[in-house]
């Protein structure tokens, strides 16, 4: 009762490629997030050109004695 049907073998090349693609995608996402954080941090630190009065806080008042 033996049959000579071919046995499916794992496609290691495909698995490796998928793993590499996932790794590449993760790295790109990480770099993108890092760039966004850098841009948002720079935007918070730089005052806007059209509204210079509200960019800096008012000077603290001296306490009355």
N, C-alpha and C positions, 0 to 999 in steps of 0.2 A: 504494500500500500504506500510505497514511497512515490512522491511526486517531485519532479525536478523543476518546480516553480521557483523563479528568482526571488530572492529575499531582498526586501527593501533595506538599503544601507543609509545611514545618516549622511546628509550632505554637509560635511564640515566646512566646506568653502562658503556655502550660503550662510551658515551660522556665524562664521567669522566675519563675513561682510556686514551682516546685520549688526553685530556687536560693534564693529568699527564705525558704522554709520551712527549708531546710538551715541557712541563716545564723542564723535565729531559734533553731533547735534547738541549734546550737553555742554561741550566746551564753547560752542558758538553762543548758546543761551547765556552761559556764565559771563562771557566777554561782553555781550550785549547789556546784561544787567549791570555790569561794572561800569560800562560807558554811560548808562542812564543815571547811575548814582553819581558819577563824576559830574555830569551835566547839571543835574538837579542841585548838587552841592554848590557848584559854581554860580548857578542862578540865584541861590539864596544869599550868597556872600556879596554879589555885585548889586549895587543900587540901580534901580531903573532910571533911565536918562530923563524921562518926561516928568517924573515925580520925585524930585530930589528932597523936598521938605519932609515927606513921610518916610523916606528911606532911613534917616538917622533919628534916633529917639531924642526927645527934648532934653535939654540939660537938667540935671537934678537941682531942685531948689534948696537953698541953704536954710537950715532950720532956724526959726525965729526964737530968740531967747527973751 
